[in-house]
Structures are given as C-alpha cells and as structure tokens.
C-alpha cells in the first residue's frame, strides 16, 4: 500500500523510470499491480524471492500511456486501500474507467467515494459518483486546488500525487493525518521526484 503512491506517480509522469526494492508481494495484495498492467502500465517485477515464507520482489515502473478499463467487485478486495490512488490514475487514462463494488469505501477513515469525487471534481476531472461505483473519464487536465482530506491519510497522499499532474502540489487541509500510516511519505516523495516546492 505504501509503494502504491510512488508507483502511481511513475505511471503518470512522462519519462519516469522508478524501481522500488524489497516489496511484499503477497497474492492477496497484488490487485493494484494486476489492474495497472491491464491498463497498460509499464511494470516489471525483478528478483522474486521468498523470505520467511513471504514473497518479496523489486518493482520497476516506467511511464506508458494508460487506458480506461472496467474493474469489477471481485477484484476490489485485493486492492481496496489503493482505490484513491487508482482513481487519480484513471483521470490520466484514455477512455472510461468504471470501478464497481466499492461499498466498503463508504466506511473507511472517511467516506472515500465521496472524498475522491469531491476533490477530483474540484480539480476539473470528469467523475461520476454512484452508491458503490466510480465512473471516471480521462484523460483530464487537472488543476491545483485545496484538497479536503477528511482527515484520511490515503486521501491526503493520493491528492498530493494528483497535484504532480497539475505541475505543482495541491494544498492539503490536513497533512498531519498522513503520519498515522506513513510519516516519511513527503520526505521520500521529494527525493523520488526531486521536487523543490513546499507542500
């Protein structure tokens, strides 16, 4: 889940080529990678190995154009935490992405369906919110905005990544909520993308 934000950024920024080493690759958590490959993302897995009974590998991500796809409810359990960053990726994909079976997102740290749609609409994306579904048409030109995080760490991190697509960071109303799961996120992101502006 922590790697997903950097993977998402590399998928969206032209000329990117990023390698993340020693990532846990448990089959129950690989849904995000599988869906990105269906969307056309440039992803190569290197150095697969078993450590203490767990599958580990290095993930190389390089920029390729993405395409909208249908994601059904059976695929959601293995990528439920990555839906916010996946929604950002869908705004930069050619065509329509439909993500179904999202009821659980209504009851996370925030109502993530509402949070995703509200902030994407503010950025200028084409997104439709349904009870348990997101419909996103891309590619969209995203504009900088002030993001309402709803005190949800995954919403805050996802929309920091979304800001990169607009040429600058979004302003997040509560950056401190990120500390609940990934306090090093902003420092690592600045190193990865060599960003000089402040968040």
Wavefront OBJ file of the C-alpha trace (Angstrom):
o trace
v 0.000 0.000 0.000
v 2.803 2.447 0.802
v 4.513 1.731 -2.519
v 1.294 2.369 -4.463
v 1.609 6.162 -4.295
v 5.081 6.173 -5.844
v 4.025 3.558 -8.393
v 1.069 5.769 -9.310
v 3.261 8.833 -9.736
v 5.672 6.974 -12.020
v 2.759 5.708 -14.127
v 1.508 9.259 -14.727
v 4.645 11.355 -15.182
v 6.200 11.103 -18.671
v 9.784 9.780 -18.830
v 9.532 8.252 -15.355
v 11.502 5.121 -14.512
v 11.328 4.117 -10.859
v 12.450 0.983 -9.052
v 11.197 0.073 -5.576
v 13.151 -2.723 -3.931
v 12.040 -5.437 -1.495
v 8.280 -5.022 -1.797
v 5.965 -7.543 -0.130
v 4.191 -9.360 -2.981
v 1.597 -11.455 -1.180
v -1.018 -12.585 -3.737
v -3.839 -11.111 -1.645
v -2.264 -7.642 -2.014
v -1.287 -7.637 -5.692
v -4.603 -6.488 -7.153
v -3.333 -2.941 -7.755
v -0.387 -4.170 -9.838
v -2.585 -6.571 -11.824
v -5.079 -3.812 -12.654
v -2.328 -1.386 -13.664
v -0.960 -3.968 -16.094
v -4.453 -4.291 -17.620
v -4.456 -0.506 -18.022
v -1.189 -0.717 -19.975
v 1.235 0.426 -17.280
v 4.919 -0.314 -17.691
v 5.662 -2.656 -14.783
v 8.389 -5.291 -14.460
v 8.947 -7.473 -11.394
v 12.594 -8.299 -10.629
v 14.359 -10.524 -8.097
v 11.422 -12.571 -6.875
v 12.310 -14.488 -3.730
v 10.857 -15.983 -0.567
v 11.874 -14.534 2.788
v 10.424 -16.025 5.969
v 7.583 -17.534 3.990
v 6.663 -14.269 2.234
v 7.086 -13.416 -1.441
v 9.331 -10.391 -1.971
v 10.375 -8.639 -5.174
v 11.573 -5.401 -6.760
v 9.045 -3.406 -8.795
v 10.230 -1.339 -11.753
v 7.672 1.176 -13.038
v 8.152 3.226 -16.185
v 5.831 5.608 -17.962
v 3.498 4.276 -20.650
v 0.106 5.629 -21.750
v -2.757 4.216 -19.683
v -6.199 3.138 -20.853
v -9.536 3.004 -19.051
v -10.893 -0.411 -18.080
v -13.763 -1.965 -16.136
v -12.811 -3.165 -12.654
v -15.382 -5.478 -11.105
v -16.244 -6.171 -7.478
v -14.308 -9.451 -7.417
v -11.058 -7.535 -7.968
v -11.632 -4.988 -5.190
v -10.668 -6.952 -2.028
v -7.031 -7.276 -3.132
v -6.720 -3.518 -3.789
v -9.267 -1.829 -1.523
v -6.705 0.542 0.027
v -5.361 1.565 -3.384
v -8.696 2.820 -4.820
v -7.941 6.504 -4.068
v -4.634 6.494 -5.989
v -6.143 4.294 -8.712
v -8.877 6.906 -9.172
v -6.200 9.548 -9.774
v -4.590 7.285 -12.373
v -7.951 6.849 -14.090
v -8.158 10.608 -14.692
v -4.963 10.330 -16.765
v -6.064 7.243 -18.721
v -7.542 7.267 -22.194
v -11.246 6.411 -22.078
v -13.609 5.472 -19.276
v -12.688 3.569 -16.121
v -15.521 2.005 -14.132
v -14.701 0.740 -10.635
v -17.505 -1.319 -9.095
v -18.112 -2.987 -5.746
v -16.858 -0.147 -3.555
v -19.385 -0.286 -0.700
v -16.618 -0.765 1.874
v -15.096 2.601 0.975
v -18.100 4.369 2.475
v -16.954 3.189 5.914
v -13.184 3.668 5.915
v -11.422 6.527 7.744
v -13.735 8.705 5.673
v -16.421 8.125 3.055
v -13.704 7.645 0.455
v -16.067 7.540 -2.517
v -17.396 10.977 -1.606
v -13.908 12.288 -0.797
v -12.473 11.065 -4.114
v -15.308 12.506 -6.188
v -15.471 15.841 -4.405
v -11.756 16.517 -4.742
v -11.480 15.231 -8.323
v -14.396 17.441 -9.377
v -12.674 20.414 -7.784
v -9.541 19.609 -9.791
v -11.540 19.528 -13.039
v -11.772 15.765 -13.590
v -14.786 14.028 -15.103
v -16.079 11.693 -12.415
v -19.484 10.282 -11.502
v -20.269 9.009 -8.012
v -22.732 6.182 -7.550
v -23.653 4.239 -4.419
v -20.896 1.643 -4.816
v -19.225 2.715 -8.056
v -16.926 5.315 -9.574
v -17.027 6.253 -13.257
v -14.033 8.307 -14.396
v -13.409 9.613 -17.903
v -9.929 10.596 -18.979
v -7.581 11.979 -19.747
v -8.294 15.185 -17.829
v -6.180 18.265 -17.295
v -6.043 18.572 -13.524
v -5.870 21.945 -11.800
v -4.279 22.755 -8.461
v -6.728 23.031 -5.626
v -7.113 22.985 -1.877
v -7.862 19.362 -1.035
v -10.225 18.370 1.754
v -8.569 15.299 3.244
v -11.461 14.425 5.562
v -8.609 13.593 7.974
v -7.949 10.468 5.881
v -4.291 9.624 5.255
v -4.902 7.832 1.935
v -6.955 10.711 0.548
v -4.248 13.184 1.545
v -1.415 11.150 -0.027
v -3.371 10.378 -3.202
v -4.170 14.026 -3.818
v -0.591 15.092 -3.221
v 0.238 12.749 -6.114
v -2.664 14.217 -8.115
v -1.129 17.647 -7.696
v 2.006 16.481 -9.503
v -0.097 16.051 -12.654
v -1.078 19.716 -12.471
v 2.509 20.898 -12.238
v 2.527 21.691 -8.540
v 1.478 20.248 -5.213
v -2.094 20.593 -4.101
v -2.621 22.244 -0.753
v -3.904 19.640 1.698
v -6.071 20.860 4.589
v -4.562 18.301 6.982
v -1.167 16.900 6.093
v -0.603 15.593 9.630
v -3.127 12.774 9.106
v -0.500 11.107 6.867
v 1.558 10.405 9.993
v -0.920 7.718 11.070
v 0.434 5.344 8.426
v 3.418 6.843 6.555
v 5.187 9.724 8.341
v 8.133 9.588 5.891
v 5.892 9.958 2.824
v 6.571 13.604 1.940
v 10.323 13.381 2.503
v 10.595 10.261 0.320
v 8.382 11.788 -2.376
v 10.567 14.879 -2.610
v 13.620 12.676 -3.123
v 11.903 10.479 -5.701
v 10.654 13.320 -7.888
v 13.346 15.885 -6.974
v 10.636 18.383 -6.124
v 11.724 21.755 -4.725
v 8.376 23.354 -3.933
v 6.809 23.051 -0.489
v 3.625 21.134 0.319
l 1 2 3 4 5 6 7 8 9 10 11 12 13 14 15 16 17 18 19 20 21 22 23 24 25 26 27 28 29 30 31 32 33 34 35 36 37 38 39 40 41 42 43 44 45 46 47 48 49 50 51 52 53 54 55 56 57 58 59 60 61 62 63 64 65 66 67 68 69 70 71 72 73 74 75 76 77 78 79 80 81 82 83 84 85 86 87 88 89 90 91 92 93 94 95 96 97 98 99 100 101 102 103 104 105 106 107 108 109 110 111 112 113 114 115 116 117 118 119 120 121 122 123 124 125 126 127 128 129 130 131 132 133 134 135 136 137 138 139 140 141 142 143 144 145 146 147 148 149 150 151 152 153 154 155 156 157 158 159 160 161 162 163 164 165 166 167 168 169 170 171 172 173 174 175 176 177 178 179 180 181 182 183 184 185 186 187 188 189 190 191 192 193 194 195 196 197 198 199
